[in-house]
Amino acid sequence: MKLILSYIRRHIGMFATALFFLSLETLADLMQPTFMSYIVDDGVKGRDIGRILMYGAIMLGIAALGALGAVMRNIYASRTSQQISREMRSDIYRKVQTLSFENIDRLQPSSIITRITNDVTQIQNFINGSMRIMMKAPITCLGAILLIILQTPKQIPMMIFILCISFLLIAANMALGYPRFGKLQRKLDRLNEVSREFLSSIRVVKAFCAQEQEGEKFQAAAEDFAGAGVSAMRVSAVFSPLINLTVNAGIVVLLWLSGSQDSGQIGRLMASVNYMTQVLFSLGMVSNILNTAVRATASAGRVGEILTEEPAQKNAASPKDFSGEGAVSFHDVSFSYAGTPEPALEHVTFTANPGETIGIIGPTGSGKSTLVNLVPRFYDVSEGTLLIDGIDVTQLDPDKLRAQIAVVPQKALLFSGTIAENLRWGKENASLEELQRAAEMACADSFVRSFPDGYETSLGQGGVNLSGGQKQRLSLARALLKNPRILILDDCTSALDATTEAAVLNMLRSQCAQMTVLLISQRISTVMRTDRILCMEDGHVMGFGTHRELLESCPVYQAVYASQIGGVQHE
């Protein structure tokens, strides 16, 4: 709840304005039964038409004032809650950008999405409801109780008894509801995770006719979510009627006790019954809004978990300057992903000199991608030291470091927008000529020009209207446009045919002689043309040297060569 209050304080002026109009509305509601009692006891009883008209006119004016208060209260409540939810989502988004991959892996992307959307919506509804209902309910309840005591003083013991029972029921409702709503949100995380996984891999699901299996997985997640929802709602379904029963019983007792009162005070009795109805309505609102508060508190805890998350990576207090030469040195580096018992890398040592191209090869799961992810500090090493230009990478400013590094992943990531907009991620103010030059280096210019709109061709989400090879070449062009000192190519030519791949690599060798290139590939024909080759297996370096040296000394490299080329040849 502290988190919610901290955001409310940012808009305390609008919040207070909403509460002022809400108080005006509530006061108007409370005054109506009293003036109705005057009409009955003073006007109807004495057949005084003047009094009836006078009190009726006052009631009409009070109703108009209350309506004005309700309208203004709704306007300010909606505006305040919307602004708070916008700020909260923006704060979460900015916070997530500061977190490392280790934090993201632990929090899980599907859960983060749920917190940005559903959890913030729960908080927004609570803040909106607190200005529209929650503050009105206790004011109405207390005011109605006070007026009942003034109208019928003998009912004080009965009112105390009703309130004690009602508050005990409300407290029990909150105590039982809070853990259930927290569980409900976690089940929603799982449902979103299953949905996201299915939608992102729908082609594979259809290709393997696995709709039934995926449907069963989704059905199980949906049933778990529904079950958690039923469990959470069952609490309010039990306690809300009990609260209504308690107050209605009080109304019956009030009417029964009224038999001993002066029959000439029927107006006061009517007012008391009306106020008891308002107490019932207020307690019902309190119960409902507390259910919302319980859910909002659970959601606020989940949002606060992100906002208070400490980045796994600690930056140096006084970062050192990055010379930009591009030397990369691993010294006895080991790395383990959080929550996994086995290390992904063990005792890796090698050096890539400035301007050198290092080929990295090895079977699937050998740690190739993990190794290159350490260079731009997507993760920090668990043991050992990673040096960039002789400086420990943890002592460099991450933004300045990554400004000198370009990464081309195996799975090309493009965004909705034009081709030009995607390429300008590499250089924001790049001219058309610069875009064309980068595309030419990646062998992408020819197919881009074949489109009617050329570089202004619109791409769907993820570049769905391009082939895999076209997306990889555009990703490479985007990286080259950045003109980095260190270029990481993570099997980014896997979707290209051999001829196109050779053309791309030849272009890179001729145009990027000053870049340090870390080139991951499964093809021996690709890495054998690099300056030196790092051969990996199960997170270990099995060999490091030229193609000829590894053919003579590295059994793992010899096996890869034999499987792809057809036999070990010493060149």
Secondary structure, DSSP 8 states (H G I E B T S, - for coil): -HHHHHHHHHTHHHHHHHHHHHHHHHHHHHHHHHHHHHIIIIIITTT-HHHHHHHHHHHHHHHHHHHHHHHHHHHHHHHHHHHHHHHHHHHHHHHHHHS-HHHHHHH-HHHHHHIIIIIHHHHHHHHHHIIIIITHHHHHHHHHHHHHHHH-GGGHHHHHHHHHHHHHHHHHHHHHHHHHHHHHHHHHHHHHHHHHHHHHTHHHHHHTT-HHHHHHHHHHHHHHHHHHHHHHHHHHHHHHHHHHHHHHHHHHHHHHHGGGS-GGGHHHHHHHHHHHHHHHHHHHHHHHHHHHHHHHHHHHHHHHHHHT---SS---SS-B-------EEEEEEEE--TT-SS-SEEEEEEEE-TT-EEEEE-STTSSHHHHHHHTTTSS--SEEEEEETTEEGGGB-HHHHHHTEEEE-SS----SEEHHHHHTTS-TT--HHHHHHHHHHTT-HHHHHTSTTGGG-EE-GGGTTS-HHHHHHHHHHHHHHT--SEEEEESTTTTS-HHHHHHHHHHHHHH-TTSEEEEE-S-HHHHTTSSEEEEEETTEEEEEE-HHHHHHH-HHHHHHHHHHHSS----
